[in-house]
Amino acid sequence: MMKVDYQFDQMADRRIDHARKWDQKIIQSKYPGTPKDCIPMWIADMDFPAAPPINEAFMKIAQNGAYGYTYAYGEFYEAVIHWHKRRHNNQVEKDWITLSYGTVSTIHYLYQAFCQPNDCVIMNTPVYDPFRYAAEHNGLNVVANSLKIVAGQYEIDYELLEEQLREKRPRIFLFCSPHNPSGRVWQLAEIEKVAQLCQQYGTIFVCDEVHSEIILSGNFVSALQLPKKYHENLIVLTSPNKGFNLGGLKTSYSIIPHEPLRRIFRHRLEMNSITSPNLFGVVGIITAYNECEDWLDAMTAYIRENYRYTQEFIEKNLPDWQLMAMTASYLPWIDISKTGKTAMEIVEPLAKIGGVIIEPGTNYASDGENFVRLNIGTPKPILVEALNRIKNFVDQNK
């Protein structure tokens, strides 16, 4: 098939989809007084138009004009199975796959399925804050396994982890792979050590792999690559939502090899009436996986260039900002401790005065107080303007 020359310098009109990332009412509610021409680099949502085959598939449904109830039909399972085999060398069976309403809501259902009030769940920190939020709002206690920084990247503190597993006996370890917010791709030996400890102490190993499709360097290794002995204790959560920017469709799926775990989880979904999926969500997954791999590769190459530019710009112009090496996704994680300021002391005035909105590390459960996060999933001209605004702001507020 002929490669298409995708134009990622083109930006979708984010007013039409009422994107939270760009919506002035939402921005002003969080950062009053922010200029209307501000550049939002916060919510993990890319600004590119979707892959053309996805748009065409949606238009076909719209032209048909029927939006009734649907189900997870055969093409969905085939698309998922073939994608995992082709892209990640995973051998996935149809019975393992369960469609649901987005990864965040699925985390709530998992907590409800396998935990009782006041049980513990464990997670590496800093981490995507809905992991913590879902636990606390389901009456659970969060055990924070703080990541160590070694040679400029996060490492798992296995000694601390084993101590916490032994003493707290958490029901679930919610593990983020690749890691969000740092974009760290874990290696198989690291994942296997976590799986081994979880199995030893009776903790279900839940691996969130939603950031696995945009790999900037090296290779992603899925938890499904673990030896079969760990599959009895494994739940993988994933979707094309980050890679293909389909988060607003609220559709994702789990892969659970062990039938007893799968049965308990599906019972919880039935209790919450999670039965009939989003019509467009199912079509989006099928089309993304079957027809849009070349778009994903081209978009990843574009993000890779954005990341290279960001890395060089920060090294040259923002010496007190230390960019943590990122090997996945489009969300650089930056240590600002050398500035002597907290994350919010930078984020709030940067929004109101500098006209750029970035994410404070305090939004990532714990251990993120000295960090900020950028979203570079945007056309390069916008990225260049945003970084220049950040530099000007920093220069003027030394």
FIKE-674139 format. One record per residue: x, y, z of N, C-alpha, C in turn. Coordinates in steps of 0.2 Angstrom, whole numbers, plus 5000, padded with zeros to 4 digits. Example, Ala and Ser with C-alpha at 12.3 -4.5 7.8 and 13.67 -1.06 7.14 Angstrom:
! FIKE-674139
506649725039506249785039506649845039
506449895035506849955036506450005039
This chain:
! FIKE-674139
500449945000500050005000500450065000
500250114996500650174996500650215002
501150245005501150285011500950355009
500450375014500150445013500650495017
500650555014501050605017500550645021
500550625028500150655033500350725035
499950775035500150835037500050855044
500450835049500350845056500450925058
500650965054500651035055500051065055
499551025052498851045052498551035059
498151085062497851075068497051065067
496751025071496051015071495751075074
495151095072494851155076494551125082
494851145088494651115094494051145097
493751195094493151225096492551185094
492551155089492051115086491851055091
492451025093492350965098492250985105
492251045106492251075113492751045118
493351035115493951005119494051035126
494050995131494251025138494851065138
495351035134496051065134496051135132
495651155127495651215124495051265126
494551235130493951275131494051335136
493851395134494051455138493651445145
493051425145492751425152493051375157
493351315154493651275159494351305161
494651335156495351365157495251415162
494751465161494651515166494451495173
494151445173493851415180494551395184
495051365181495651345184496151395185
496251435180496751495180496351555178
496051585182495651655181496151705178
495951745173496451795170496851775165
496851705163497351685158497151715151
497551735147497451765141497051725136
496651745132496251705127496651675122
497251705121497651665116498151625119
498051595125498451555129498551485125
499151455126499251385123499251335128
498751295128498651235133499051175131
499551165136499951105135499851055141
499251045143499151015149498750945148
498150945147497750875146498050835141
498050775142498450725137497950705132
497950755127497450755121497850785115
497950755110498350775104497850825100
498150865096497850915092497750905085
498050845083497950825076497350795074
497050805068496550775065496650695065
496150665067496150585067496350555060
496650495060496850465054496250465049
496350475043495850485038495350425038
495550355038495150305038494650305044
494850325050494350335055493850385054
494050445051493550495049493050465044
493250425039492850395034492350345037
492650305042492150255045491650285049
491750345052491250375056490750415051
491050435046490550475041490050425038
490350365037489950305034489350295039
489450285045488950275050488450335050
488750395050488350455050487850465044
488150445039487750445033487150395033
487350335036486750285037486250315041
486450355047485950385051485650345056
485850285058485650245063486150235069
485850245075486350245080486050205086
485850145085485550105090486050065094
485850015098486249975102486649935098
487249925100487749875096488049825101
488549785099488849735104489549725101
489949695105490649675103490649615098
490549635092490549585086491149565084
491149515080491749475078492349515075
492249565071492749605068493149645074
492849655079493149695085493649645088
493449585089493949535092494549515087
494349515081494849495076495349555076
495149615076495549675075496049675081
495749665087496249665093496749615093
496549545091496949495091497549505086
497349525080497849535075498349595077
498049645080498449705082499049685087
498749645092499249625097499749575094
499649535090500049495087500549525082
500349575078500749605073501149665077
500849695081501249755084501649745090
501349695094501749685101501949605102
501849565097501949495097501649465103
501049485105500649455110500149405107
500149345110499649295108499049305113
498449335110497849345114497349305111
496949275115496349235114495749275114
495249265110494649295110494249305117
494249245120493949245127494249285132
494849305131495249345136494949425136
494649445130494549515129493849535131
493849585135493149615137493149695136
492649715132492549785130492249815136
492449885137492149925142492149995140
492050035145491850105144492450155146
493050145143493650185145494050155151
494650165150495150135155495050165162
494850225163494750255170494150225173
493650225170493050195173493150115174
493550085170493750015171494050005177
494550045179494950045185494450045191
493950085191493450085196493050025196
492849995191492549925191493049875194
493649875192494149825195494149835202
494249895205494249905212493649875215
493049885212492449865215492349785215
492649755209492649685208493049645213
493649675215494149635218494349655225
494049715227494149745234493549755238
493649755245493149775250493349835253
492949875255493049945259493649935264
494149985264494649985268495249935266
495149895260495749865258496249915255
496849885254497349925251497449905244
497649965240497949955233498549985233
499049965228499749995228499850015221
500250075221500450095214501150135215
501550135210502150175209501950245209
502250295213502150365212502850395210
502750455207502150485204501750445199
501150455198500750415194500050455192
499850435186499150465184498650465189
498450525191498050535197497350495198
497050485192496450435193496550375196
497150345196497250285199497150295207
497350345210497250365217496550385218
496250425214495650455214495150395215
495150345210494750295210494750245216
495350235219495450205225495050235231
495250295232494950335237494250345237
493950355231493250355230492850295230
493250235231492950175232493050145239
493250195243493450175250494050135251
494550135247495150105248495750145250
496250115253496850145255497350135250
497750195248498250195243498950185247
499250135244499950125246500450155241
500850205242501250235237501950205237
502050175232502750145231503150195227
503550235231503850295227504450265223
504450295217504950275212505650315214
506150285212506850315213507050345207
507450395207507750425201508450405201
508650365196509350335196509550355189
510150385188510450415182509950445177
509550485180509050525177508450495174
508250435177507650405175507350365181
506750345181506450315187506550235187
506650215193506750145194506350125200
506150055200505650035205506150015211
505850035217506250015223505949945225
506249895223505949825224505949805232
506449825235506549815242505949845246
505749905244505249945247504549905245
504549885239503949855236503749795240
504249755241504149685244503949705252
504249745255504049765262503349785262
503149825257502449855257501949795255
502149755251501649695249501549655255
502149635259502149595264501749625270
501749685271501449715277500749735276
500649765270499949795269499549745265
499749695262499349645258498849685254
499049725249498649755245498249705240
497649715238497249675234497549685227
497649745225497849755218498549795217
498949785213499549825211499349855204
499149925204499049955198499649985195
499949955190500549965187500449995180
500850055179500750095173501350085168
501250055162501750025158501550045151
501950095147502450135150502150185155
502650205159502450245165502150315163
501650335166501350395165501350425172
501750485173501950535169502650535165
503050495167503750505164503950475157
503450435154503550405148504150355148
504250325154504750265155504450205152
504850165148504650105145504950055150
504650015153504849965158505149905154
505649865156505949805152505649745155
505649695151505349635154505549605160
506149615162506449585168506149625174
506049695173505749735178505049715179
504649705174503949685174503849625178
504349575176504349505179504449505186
504949555188505049555196504449575199
504049625196503449655200502949595200
502849565194502349505194502549455199
503149435199503349385204503149405211
503349465213503149485220502449485221
502049515216501349515217501049445218
501249395214501049325214501249295221
501849315224502049285230501649315236
501349375235501049405241500249405240
500049375234499349375233498949435231
499349475227499149535225498949535217
498449555215498249545208498649605204
498949585199499449625195499049655189
498849715189498449755184498949795181
499049785174499549825170499149875165
499149935166498849985162499350005156
499249985150499649985144499450035139
499050085141498650135136499150175133
499750185135500250235132500750195128
500650125126501150085123501150095116
500750135112500750135105501250195102
501450235106501850295104502550285107
502950245104503650225107504150265103
504550305107505050355103505650325103
505850275107506550245106506450175110
506850125108506850065111506150025109
506049975113505449935111505049925117
504349925116503849915121503849845122
503749825129503649755131503049745135
502549705132501949705136501949655141
501549665147501549615152501249545150
500949545144500749485141501349435138
501949465138502549435137502849395142
502549405148502749365154502649295153
503049255157502949175157502249165159
501949105156501249085157501149085165
501549065169501449055176501149115179
501349175176501049235179500349255176
500149225171499549245168498949235173
498949185177498449175182498249235186
498749285187498649335191498649405188
498549405181498749465177498049485174
498049555174497449595170497849645167
497749655160498049705156497449755153
497549815154497049865152497449905146
497049915141497349955135496749975130
496950015125496550045120496950075115
496650095110496950145105496850215106
496650235112496450295113496950345114
497550335117498150375117498450385110
498550325107498950325101498550355095
497950345095497550375089497050435091
497150455098496850515100496050505100
495850445103495050435103494750435110
495150465114494850465121494150485122
493950535118493250555119492750505117
492950445114492450395113492250345119
492750355124492650315130492550245129
492950215125492950145124493650115125
493650055129494350025130494149955131
494749915132494549845134495149815138
494949765142495449725146495649655143
496149635144496449565142496549525149
496149475150496249435156496249365155
496949335155496949265152496649215157
496649225164496349175168495649185169
495249135168494549135167494249155174
494449125180494149145186494149225188
494749255186494749325187494249365182
494249335176493849365171493149365172
492949305175492249295177492049345183
492449355188492249405193492249475190
492649495186492649555183492049565178
491949525174491349525170490649535174
490649495180490049505184489949575187
490549605188490449675191490249725185
490449715179490249755173489449745173
489249685173488549665172488149705178
488449705184488049735190488049815188
488549845185488549915183488149925176
487849875173487549885167488049905161
488649875161489149895156489049835151
488549845147488349785142488449805135
488149865133488049885126488549935125
489149925120489649975119489450035115
489850085115489750145111489850125104
489350145100489350125093490050145089
490150215090490750245087491450215090
491350195096491950175099492250105097
491750065095491949995092492250005085
491850045081492150065075492850095075
492950135079493550175080494150125081
494050075086494550025088494649985081
494149955078494249915073494649955067
494450015065494750045060495450065062
495550095068496250105070496750045069
496549995072496949935071497049905064
496549905060496549875054496849915048
496749985049496850025043497350085045
497550095051497850155052498550155055
498850095054499550085057500050135054
500050145048500450185045500450265047
499750285049499650345052499950355058
499950295063500250295069500950305069
501250265064502050275063502250345061
501850375057502050435054501950485060
501350485064501250525069501850515075
502050455076502550445081503150475079
503350475072503950505070503950585071
503350615070503250685071503350705078
503050665083503150675090503850665092
504150615089504850605090505250675088
505150705083505450765081505250825086
504650825088504450875093504850865099
504850805101505250785108505950805107
506350795101507050815100507050885101
506650925097506650995098506551025105
506050995108505951015115506551005120
506850945119507450925123507950975122
508150995115508651035114508551105116
507851135115507651195117507751205125
507551155129507651165136508351165138
508751115135509451115137509751185136
509651215130509951275128509651335132
509051335133508651405136508451395143
508351335146508051335152508451285157
509051315159509551265162509251245169
508851275172508551255178507951205177
507751185171507251135170507651075167
507551015171507950955169507450905166
507450895160506950855156507150775157
506750745160506850665161506850635155
507250585153507250555147506650515146
506350525140505650495139505750455133
505450395133505450345128504850325125
504250355128503550335126503150395127
502650405122502050455123502350525121
501950575123502050635120502050685126
502250665132502150705138502750715142
503250755140503850765144503750785151
504150755155504150755163504750795165
504650855168505250895169505350915176
505950905179506150925186506250995186
505951035190506051105191506351125198
506551075201506851085208507351135208
507751145203508351185203508151265203
507451275201507251335201507051365208
507051325213506851345219506151355220
505751335215505051355216504651285215
504051285218503651225218503251225211
502951175209502651165203502051215202
501651225207501151275206501451345206
501951365209502251425209502551445202
502651395198502751405191502151405186
501751355188501151345183500651395183
500451425189499951475189500151535186
500751565188500951635184501151615177
501351565175501551545168500851545164
500351525167499651525163499451595163
499451635168499151705168499551755165
500151745166500651795163500951775156
501251715156501551685151501151665145
500551645147500051625141500151555139
500451515144500551435142500251395148
499851345147499651305153499951245152
500351225158500651155159500351125165
500551065166500251025171500751025177
500451035183500851035189500950955191
501550945193501750875196501250855202
501050905205500550885211499950855209
499750845202499250815200499350735199
499850715201500050645200500150605206
499650605210499550565217500050585222
500750575221501250605226501850595223
502350625226503050625223503150665217
502650715215502750755209502850825211
502950845217502950915219503450955215
504050925213504550965210504550955202
503950935200503950925192503350955189
503450965182502950995178502950945172
502350945169502250905163502050945157
502350935151502150965145501750915140
501350945136501050905131501250935124
501650885121501950905114501650875108
501050845110500650815104500250875101
500550915097500250975094500650995088
500451025083500851045078501451085080
502051075076502651105079502651175079
502351215075502351285075502051315082
501551275084501251295091501751275096
502051215096502551195101503051255101
503351275095503851325095503651385099
503051415097502751475100502751465108
502451405110502351395117503051395121
503551355118504251355121504551425122
504451465117504751535117504351575122
503751565123503351605128503651575135
503751515136503951495142504651525144
505151525139505751555139505751625141
505251665138505251735139504951745146
504451705148504251705155504751695160
505151645159505651625164506251685164
506351705158506951765158506651825162
506051835162505751895165505651885172
505651825175505451815182506051775185
506651795184507251765187507351795194
